[in-house]
Amino acid sequence: MNPVNDLKDLLELALTDGHGPSPGQRADPAADLARGRRMLRRRRLAGLAGVTAAVLCGALVPLALQGHARATPAAAPRPAQSRPSTAPAGSGQTRTVALVAWEGTQPPGYRVGEMPKGWVVQGSNPYRLTIAPAHDPSTNPDDFIGKLVVMLQSRDVTSPPTQGTPQPVNGRPGMFDVQGNTQILTFQIGGGQWVVIQAPVSLGWNSAELAQFASGVQVLVTAQQGRG
């Protein structure tokens, strides 16, 4: 390194950027040299600070990105889609209403030993017994939709039922059938009469469970056959 050139550079540095002596002021080479050295040190420090900041930023940016990635929650797993039930109506696999002993007032025309839990006798006369959920919106006992109905087979039917599958009740012949949302069990009682029980599929009973309910049904002498 040439000392003469270094001294020249320091003096030029001291006289640039407005750091030289004021107009009319007497030049002082020693003071100019000191100013040049101070400015050189400041520039070197500024350059070093810039390099350090760049290095630190380069190190911090990936860490910040990694921290953001860690804070991002993983996507919630999708719940498994439930499959519709493939159990046939009356299979017993979707049973929702249990049979319980009936201890209420017995209706005229018929007696029952058991009832669906939470259901009540909605109405009875010599022609039919209607049992429905306690809070059924339809309070008309002649509206059979969604209700359990017991009646004698119509006097206009002169032969035993043939449609459906055999389902005995109390050891006597019976036939079980499903028509839409309604299960129908027709069975013979001791006096030779045929009794028809209609039950909604929503009860979840199979033919054996409907036969269990039917086994507790007693037809009194006041019961009468309808027509049609």
Backbone as numpy.savetxt, mean C-alpha at the origin, in Angstrom:
# Nx Ny Nz CAx CAy CAz Cx Cy Cz
74.47 34.36 -12.35 73.62 35.53 -12.35 74.51 36.77 -12.35
74.19 37.80 -13.19 75.00 39.01 -13.32 74.54 40.05 -12.32
75.42 40.48 -11.36 74.99 41.44 -10.35 74.57 42.76 -10.94
75.25 43.19 -12.06 74.90 44.47 -12.68 73.48 44.44 -13.22
73.13 43.33 -13.92 71.78 43.20 -14.47 70.74 43.14 -13.37
71.04 42.41 -12.25 70.10 42.34 -11.13 69.85 43.71 -10.55
70.92 44.51 -10.39 70.75 45.84 -9.83 69.91 46.71 -10.75
70.14 46.55 -12.06 69.37 47.32 -13.03 67.88 46.96 -12.97
67.60 45.64 -12.87 66.21 45.20 -12.79 65.52 45.72 -11.56
66.21 45.75 -10.42 65.61 46.22 -9.18 65.29 47.70 -9.27
66.19 48.48 -9.88 65.94 49.91 -10.01 64.74 50.16 -10.93
64.69 49.42 -12.06 63.54 49.59 -12.96 62.23 49.20 -12.28
62.26 48.14 -11.47 61.07 47.71 -10.75 60.60 48.76 -9.77
61.56 49.41 -9.10 61.21 50.45 -8.12 60.60 51.66 -8.77
60.97 51.95 -10.07 60.49 53.14 -10.74 59.21 52.92 -11.53
58.70 51.68 -11.62 57.48 51.38 -12.39 56.28 51.35 -11.48
55.08 51.34 -12.09 53.79 51.20 -11.38 53.59 52.27 -10.34
54.17 53.49 -10.58 53.92 54.59 -9.66 54.69 54.54 -8.39
55.72 53.70 -8.28 56.51 53.61 -7.06 57.77 54.47 -7.09
58.01 55.18 -8.16 59.20 56.02 -8.24 59.04 57.29 -7.40
60.09 58.12 -7.31 60.02 59.35 -6.52 59.08 60.36 -7.15
58.52 61.25 -6.37 57.60 62.28 -6.87 58.36 63.24 -7.77
57.62 63.90 -8.69 58.29 64.85 -9.59 58.99 65.94 -8.78
60.16 66.28 -9.16 60.93 67.31 -8.46 61.71 66.79 -7.28
61.41 65.56 -6.90 62.15 64.98 -5.76 63.49 64.46 -6.24
64.43 64.61 -5.43 65.79 64.19 -5.78 65.88 62.66 -5.76
66.50 62.10 -6.80 66.62 60.64 -6.87 67.56 60.14 -5.80
67.19 59.01 -5.23 67.99 58.38 -4.18 68.19 56.93 -4.57
69.32 56.56 -5.17 69.53 55.19 -5.64 69.37 54.14 -4.54
69.77 54.45 -3.33 69.64 53.47 -2.23 68.19 53.19 -1.91
67.40 54.31 -1.86 65.97 54.12 -1.57 65.29 53.38 -2.71
65.66 53.72 -3.98 65.07 53.00 -5.12 65.40 51.53 -5.08
66.63 51.21 -4.71 67.03 49.81 -4.63 66.25 49.07 -3.56
66.01 49.72 -2.40 65.24 49.08 -1.33 63.80 48.83 -1.76
63.22 49.85 -2.49 61.84 49.68 -2.96 61.76 48.54 -3.97
62.73 48.45 -4.84 62.73 47.38 -5.82 62.79 46.02 -5.18
63.58 45.87 -4.16 63.67 44.57 -3.46 62.34 44.21 -2.76
61.71 45.26 -2.15 60.43 44.98 -1.47 59.37 44.53 -2.48
59.32 45.20 -3.61 58.33 44.83 -4.62 58.60 43.44 -5.18
59.87 43.09 -5.34 60.21 41.76 -5.85 59.74 40.68 -4.89
59.95 40.96 -3.56 59.51 39.96 -2.57 57.98 39.80 -2.59
57.27 40.95 -2.72 55.80 40.89 -2.75 55.29 40.10 -3.95
55.94 40.31 -5.10 55.52 39.58 -6.29 55.77 38.07 -6.15
56.93 37.74 -5.57 57.23 36.31 -5.38 56.24 35.66 -4.41
55.92 36.41 -3.32 54.94 35.88 -2.36 53.56 35.74 -3.01
53.19 36.75 -3.81 51.88 36.67 -4.47 51.81 35.47 -5.43
52.93 35.25 -6.16 52.96 34.11 -7.07 52.88 32.80 -6.34
53.59 32.71 -5.20 53.55 31.49 -4.40 52.17 31.24 -3.82
51.53 32.34 -3.37 50.18 32.19 -2.81 49.21 31.70 -3.88
49.38 32.22 -5.11 48.49 31.77 -6.19 48.65 30.31 -6.49
49.91 29.85 -6.53 50.16 28.42 -6.77 49.57 27.58 -5.66
49.77 28.01 -4.40 49.24 27.24 -3.26 47.73 27.16 -3.29
47.07 28.30 -3.63 45.61 28.30 -3.70 45.11 27.36 -4.77
45.81 27.35 -5.91 45.38 26.45 -7.00 45.50 25.01 -6.58
46.61 24.69 -5.87 46.79 23.31 -5.41 45.72 22.91 -4.43
45.43 23.85 -3.47 44.41 23.55 -2.47 43.05 23.39 -3.12
42.74 24.26 -4.08 41.44 24.14 -4.75 41.34 22.82 -5.49
42.45 22.43 -6.13 42.43 21.15 -6.84 42.21 19.99 -5.91
42.67 20.11 -4.66 42.50 19.02 -3.70 41.12 19.06 -3.06
40.57 20.30 -2.89 39.29 20.41 -2.18 38.10 20.10 -3.06
38.19 20.43 -4.33 37.03 20.20 -5.20 36.62 18.74 -5.26
37.57 17.78 -5.48 37.15 16.38 -5.47 36.56 15.96 -4.13
37.13 16.47 -3.01 36.58 16.10 -1.71 35.17 16.62 -1.55
34.93 17.86 -2.03 33.58 18.40 -1.93 32.62 17.59 -2.77
33.06 17.20 -3.96 32.20 16.39 -4.81 31.92 15.04 -4.18
32.98 14.46 -3.57 32.78 13.17 -2.93 31.84 13.31 -1.75
31.98 14.41 -0.98 31.07 14.60 0.15 29.64 14.74 -0.32
29.44 15.46 -1.43 28.10 15.60 -1.97 27.54 14.27 -2.42
28.40 13.45 -3.02 27.94 12.13 -3.47 27.54 11.27 -2.29
28.28 11.38 -1.19 27.92 10.57 -0.02 26.63 11.04 0.61
26.35 12.36 0.51 25.15 12.88 1.14 23.90 12.59 0.34
24.07 12.28 -0.95 22.91 12.00 -1.78 22.33 10.63 -1.42
21.07 10.57 -0.96 20.51 9.28 -0.56 20.31 8.37 -1.75
20.46 7.09 -1.51 20.23 6.11 -2.57 18.75 6.07 -2.89
18.44 5.72 -4.13 17.05 5.62 -4.53 16.34 4.56 -3.72
15.13 4.90 -3.24 14.37 3.95 -2.42 13.94 2.78 -3.28
14.04 1.56 -2.75 13.62 0.40 -3.54 12.13 0.43 -3.80
11.75 0.02 -4.96 10.33 -0.01 -5.30 9.64 -1.16 -4.59
8.47 -0.88 -4.00 7.77 -1.98 -3.34 7.32 -3.01 -4.36
7.34 -4.26 -3.93 6.89 -5.32 -4.82 5.42 -5.15 -5.14
5.06 -5.33 -6.37 3.68 -5.21 -6.77 2.90 -6.42 -6.30
1.79 -6.14 -5.60 0.96 -7.24 -5.11 0.19 -7.85 -6.28
0.07 -9.14 -6.26 -0.65 -9.84 -7.31 -2.09 -10.07 -6.87
-3.02 -9.94 -7.80 -4.40 -10.22 -7.42 -4.56 -11.67 -7.03
-5.49 -11.92 -6.12 -5.71 -13.28 -5.65 -6.27 -14.13 -6.79
-5.75 -15.33 -6.91 -6.23 -16.24 -7.93 -7.11 -17.33 -7.33
-7.41 -17.20 -6.03 -8.25 -18.21 -5.40 -9.66 -18.11 -5.94
-10.27 -19.21 -6.33 -11.63 -19.16 -6.86 -12.61 -18.75 -5.78
-13.72 -18.20 -6.20 -14.74 -17.79 -5.25 -15.19 -19.00 -4.43
-15.30 -18.78 -3.11 -15.76 -19.86 -2.25 -14.70 -20.88 -1.95
-13.42 -20.61 -2.27 -12.38 -21.60 -2.01 -11.97 -21.63 -0.56
-12.35 -20.59 0.21 -11.98 -20.56 1.62 -10.65 -19.90 1.86
-9.88 -19.58 0.80 -8.56 -18.98 0.97 -8.65 -17.50 1.29
-9.83 -16.87 1.07 -9.98 -15.45 1.36 -11.03 -15.24 2.44
-11.18 -16.21 3.32 -12.21 -16.10 4.35 -11.96 -14.88 5.21
-13.00 -14.08 5.38 -12.87 -12.87 6.17 -13.87 -12.82 7.32
-14.92 -13.61 7.27 -15.96 -13.56 8.30 -16.08 -14.94 8.94
-15.90 -14.98 10.25 -15.97 -16.26 10.96 -17.39 -16.54 11.41
-17.68 -17.82 11.56 -18.97 -18.24 12.12 -18.87 -18.25 13.64
-19.88 -17.67 14.31 -19.92 -17.66 15.77 -21.31 -18.09 16.21
-21.39 -18.58 17.43 -22.69 -19.01 17.96 -23.63 -17.82 18.06
-24.87 -18.05 17.65 -25.87 -16.98 17.70 -26.65 -17.07 18.99
-26.64 -15.95 19.73 -27.32 -15.94 21.03 -28.42 -14.88 21.08
-28.74 -14.31 19.94 -29.77 -13.27 19.91 -31.17 -13.87 19.80
-32.13 -12.97 19.60 -33.52 -13.38 19.46 -33.70 -14.18 18.18
-34.37 -15.32 18.30 -34.59 -16.16 17.12 -35.79 -15.63 16.33
-35.61 -15.54 15.02 -36.69 -14.98 14.20 -37.80 -16.00 13.97
-39.00 -15.55 13.64 -40.09 -16.49 13.32 -39.84 -17.19 11.99
-40.27 -18.43 11.93 -40.15 -19.21 10.69 -38.87 -20.03 10.63
-37.76 -19.52 11.17 -36.48 -20.22 11.09 -35.70 -20.00 12.38
-34.81 -20.91 12.68 -33.86 -20.77 13.77 -32.45 -21.03 13.23
-31.49 -20.35 13.79 -30.11 -20.54 13.35 -29.24 -20.80 14.57
-28.26 -21.68 14.42 -27.34 -21.98 15.50 -26.10 -21.11 15.48
-25.69 -20.67 14.27 -24.50 -19.83 14.13 -24.77 -18.68 13.17
-23.95 -17.64 13.31 -24.09 -16.46 12.45 -22.70 -15.97 12.06
-22.60 -15.29 10.92 -21.32 -14.64 10.62 -21.02 -13.58 11.69
-19.80 -13.53 12.13 -19.42 -12.57 13.18 -19.67 -11.14 12.71
-20.38 -10.38 13.57 -20.67 -8.99 13.24 -21.93 -8.82 12.40
-22.63 -9.91 12.11 -23.86 -9.83 11.33 -25.06 -9.98 12.26
-26.21 -9.53 11.79 -27.43 -9.56 12.60 -28.60 -10.02 11.74
-29.66 -10.45 12.42 -30.90 -10.77 11.71 -31.55 -9.44 11.32
-31.66 -9.20 10.02 -32.22 -7.94 9.55 -33.73 -8.00 9.42
-34.24 -9.18 9.19 -35.68 -9.31 9.05 -36.07 -10.75 8.80
-37.28 -11.10 9.19 -37.73 -12.49 9.00 -39.26 -12.51 8.89
-39.73 -13.39 8.05 -41.16 -13.69 7.96 -41.27 -15.15 7.54
-42.46 -15.69 7.38 -42.58 -17.12 7.02 -41.92 -17.48 5.69
-41.59 -16.49 4.86 -41.07 -16.78 3.53 -39.54 -16.66 3.43
-38.94 -15.91 4.33 -37.48 -15.76 4.22 -36.91 -15.20 5.53
-35.62 -15.54 5.72 -34.82 -15.02 6.82 -33.64 -14.27 6.20
-33.48 -13.00 6.55 -32.42 -12.17 5.98 -31.43 -11.79 7.07
-30.16 -12.10 6.82 -29.07 -11.79 7.75 -28.08 -10.88 7.02
-27.67 -9.82 7.68 -26.81 -8.83 7.01 -25.78 -8.28 7.99
-24.73 -7.63 7.47 -23.79 -6.95 8.36 -24.52 -5.93 9.22
-24.04 -5.73 10.44 -24.73 -4.86 11.39 -24.92 -3.44 10.84
-23.99 -2.97 10.03 -24.08 -1.60 9.52 -24.30 -1.58 8.01
-25.01 -2.55 7.50 -25.28 -2.60 6.06 -26.08 -1.37 5.65
-25.69 -0.70 4.57 -26.42 0.51 4.17 -27.85 0.24 3.74
-28.13 -1.00 3.30 -29.50 -1.34 2.91 -30.19 -2.03 4.09
-31.21 -1.40 4.62 -31.94 -1.97 5.76 -33.21 -2.70 5.33
-33.41 -2.83 4.02 -34.60 -3.52 3.52 -34.33 -5.02 3.51
-35.03 -5.82 4.31 -34.77 -7.27 4.35 -35.14 -7.99 3.06
-35.88 -7.32 2.18 -36.21 -7.93 0.89 -35.18 -7.59 -0.18
-34.18 -6.82 0.19 -33.04 -6.57 -0.69 -31.96 -7.57 -0.31
-31.73 -8.57 -1.17 -30.86 -9.69 -0.82 -29.39 -9.48 -1.22
-29.09 -8.38 -1.89 -27.72 -8.19 -2.39 -26.74 -8.05 -1.23
-25.71 -8.90 -1.24 -24.68 -8.86 -0.20 -25.13 -9.40 1.14
-26.20 -10.13 1.16 -26.75 -10.62 2.43 -26.89 -12.14 2.40
-27.12 -12.68 3.57 -27.32 -14.13 3.73 -28.82 -14.37 3.88
-29.36 -15.20 3.00 -30.81 -15.38 2.95 -31.14 -16.87 3.04
-32.14 -17.20 3.88 -32.61 -18.58 4.04 -34.08 -18.62 3.67
-34.46 -19.59 2.84 -35.87 -19.73 2.44 -36.13 -21.17 2.01
-37.38 -21.53 1.94 -37.76 -22.82 1.37 -37.74 -22.72 -0.15
-37.46 -23.84 -0.79 -37.47 -23.84 -2.26 -38.87 -23.51 -2.75
-38.94 -22.76 -3.85 -40.22 -22.33 -4.40 -41.12 -23.53 -4.68
-42.40 -23.34 -4.42 -43.37 -24.40 -4.70 -43.48 -24.69 -6.19
-42.98 -23.76 -7.04 -43.03 -23.97 -8.48 -41.91 -24.89 -8.97
-40.94 -25.20 -8.09 -39.86 -26.12 -8.46 -40.25 -27.50 -7.97
-40.33 -28.46 -8.88 -40.85 -29.78 -8.53 -39.79 -30.88 -8.53
-38.51 -30.52 -8.79 -37.48 -31.54 -8.84 -36.26 -31.07 -8.05
-35.43 -32.01 -7.57 -34.22 -31.64 -6.83 -33.27 -30.85 -7.73
-32.41 -30.02 -7.16 -31.47 -29.26 -7.98 -30.45 -30.16 -8.65
-30.03 -29.79 -9.85 -29.05 -30.58 -10.59 -27.80 -29.76 -10.94
-27.87 -28.45 -10.83 -26.76 -27.60 -11.20 -25.83 -27.39 -10.00
-24.52 -27.52 -10.24 -23.55 -27.29 -9.18 -22.80 -28.57 -8.83
-22.22 -28.57 -7.63 -21.46 -29.73 -7.14 -22.10 -30.24 -5.86
-22.07 -31.54 -5.63 -22.71 -32.10 -4.43 -22.06 -31.56 -3.15
-22.89 -31.18 -2.19 -22.43 -30.73 -0.88 -23.51 -31.12 0.15
-23.33 -32.27 0.79 -24.34 -32.71 1.77 -24.37 -31.81 3.00
-25.53 -31.80 3.64 -25.72 -31.05 4.89 -26.37 -32.00 5.89
-25.71 -32.19 7.02 -26.20 -33.12 8.03 -26.46 -34.52 7.46
-25.63 -34.92 6.51 -25.74 -36.25 5.92 -26.83 -36.36 4.87
-27.50 -35.30 4.54 -28.56 -35.33 3.54 -28.07 -34.64 2.27
-28.69 -34.95 1.13 -28.19 -34.43 -0.15 -28.29 -32.91 -0.24
-27.33 -32.34 -0.95 -27.32 -30.90 -1.19 -26.47 -30.59 -2.41
-26.70 -29.43 -3.01 -25.95 -28.99 -4.18 -25.47 -27.55 -3.95
-24.20 -27.35 -4.31 -23.58 -26.04 -4.12 -23.27 -25.45 -5.49
-23.59 -24.14 -5.67 -23.36 -23.48 -6.94 -22.96 -22.03 -6.68
-22.24 -21.46 -7.63 -21.85 -20.05 -7.56 -22.38 -19.37 -8.81
-23.13 -18.29 -8.61 -23.66 -17.52 -9.72 -23.30 -16.05 -9.51
-22.29 -15.61 -10.25 -21.81 -14.23 -10.08 -21.20 -14.04 -8.70
-21.72 -13.10 -7.94 -21.23 -12.80 -6.60 -22.02 -13.51 -5.51
-22.78 -14.51 -5.91 -23.66 -15.19 -4.96 -23.40 -16.69 -4.96
-23.27 -17.26 -3.76 -23.21 -18.71 -3.59 -24.61 -19.22 -3.23
-24.94 -20.36 -3.75 -26.27 -20.94 -3.50 -26.10 -22.38 -3.04
-26.67 -22.68 -1.89 -26.66 -24.05 -1.37 -28.11 -24.49 -1.19
-28.45 -25.54 -1.91 -29.80 -26.10 -1.82 -29.67 -27.49 -1.21
-30.38 -27.73 -0.10 -30.23 -29.01 0.59 -31.58 -29.48 1.14
-31.64 -30.75 1.38 -32.89 -31.37 1.84 -32.87 -31.53 3.35
-34.02 -31.31 3.97 -34.13 -31.48 5.42 -34.95 -32.73 5.73
-35.10 -33.03 7.03 -35.70 -34.30 7.43 -37.10 -34.55 6.89
-37.91 -33.51 6.76 -39.29 -33.72 6.29 -39.38 -33.86 4.79
-38.26 -33.83 4.08 -38.29 -33.98 2.62 -38.29 -32.64 1.89
-38.44 -31.54 2.63 -38.43 -30.24 1.97 -36.99 -29.84 1.58
-36.93 -28.94 0.61 -35.64 -28.41 0.18 -35.51 -26.95 0.64
-34.35 -26.66 1.21 -34.06 -25.31 1.71 -32.99 -24.69 0.81
-33.16 -23.41 0.54 -32.21 -22.67 -0.29 -31.55 -21.59 0.58
-30.22 -21.58 0.55 -29.46 -20.53 1.24 -28.61 -19.79 0.22
-28.76 -18.48 0.23 -27.93 -17.62 -0.63 -26.93 -16.88 0.27
-25.69 -16.82 -0.17 -24.64 -16.15 0.59 -23.76 -15.35 -0.36
-23.32 -14.16 0.03 -22.41 -13.39 -0.83 -21.02 -14.00 -0.84
-20.39 -13.99 -1.99 -19.02 -14.49 -2.11 -18.07 -13.73 -1.18
-18.42 -12.47 -0.87 -17.56 -11.65 -0.02 -17.37 -12.22 1.38
-18.22 -13.13 1.79 -18.02 -13.79 3.08 -16.73 -14.61 3.08
-16.31 -15.07 1.91 -15.09 -15.86 1.82 -15.28 -17.32 2.19
-16.51 -17.78 2.31 -16.75 -19.18 2.69 -16.61 -20.09 1.49
-16.19 -21.33 1.77 -16.27 -22.36 0.74 -17.55 -23.16 0.96
-17.76 -24.17 0.15 -19.03 -24.91 0.23 -19.19 -25.60 1.58
-18.09 -26.09 2.15 -18.19 -26.78 3.44 -18.56 -25.81 4.56
-18.04 -24.59 4.51 -18.36 -23.59 5.54 -19.79 -23.11 5.42
-20.26 -22.98 4.18 -21.67 -22.64 4.01 -22.56 -23.78 4.50
-22.11 -25.02 4.27 -22.87 -26.17 4.77 -22.86 -26.21 6.30
-21.77 -25.74 6.92 -21.72 -25.67 8.38 -22.79 -24.72 8.91
-22.90 -23.56 8.27 -23.97 -22.64 8.66 -25.33 -23.29 8.45
-25.51 -23.95 7.30 -26.80 -24.57 6.98 -27.17 -25.66 7.98
-26.17 -26.35 8.53 -26.46 -27.44 9.46 -27.11 -26.94 10.75
-26.94 -25.64 11.06 -27.57 -25.09 12.26 -28.90 -24.43 12.00
-29.40 -24.51 10.77 -30.68 -23.89 10.42 -31.82 -24.87 10.70
-32.84 -24.38 11.40 -34.05 -25.18 11.64 -35.24 -24.48 10.98
-35.99 -25.25 10.24 -37.19 -24.70 9.59 -38.38 -25.01 10.49
-39.06 -23.99 10.97 -40.20 -24.16 11.86 -41.47 -24.40 11.04
-42.49 -24.84 11.74 -43.74 -25.18 11.04 -44.42 -23.95 10.44
-44.01 -22.77 10.91 -44.62 -21.55 10.37 -44.01 -21.13 9.05
-42.89 -21.74 8.64 -42.24 -21.37 7.38 -43.11 -21.77 6.20
-43.13 -20.97 5.15 -43.92 -21.23 3.96 -43.08 -21.09 2.70
-43.50 -21.79 1.68 -42.83 -21.70 0.38 -43.36 -20.51 -0.40
-42.45 -19.85 -1.07 -42.86 -18.78 -1.97 -43.13 -19.33 -3.36
-43.36 -18.43 -4.29 -43.61 -18.82 -5.68 -42.61 -18.08 -6.58
-42.32 -18.71 -7.70 -41.44 -18.07 -8.66 -40.03 -18.58 -8.60
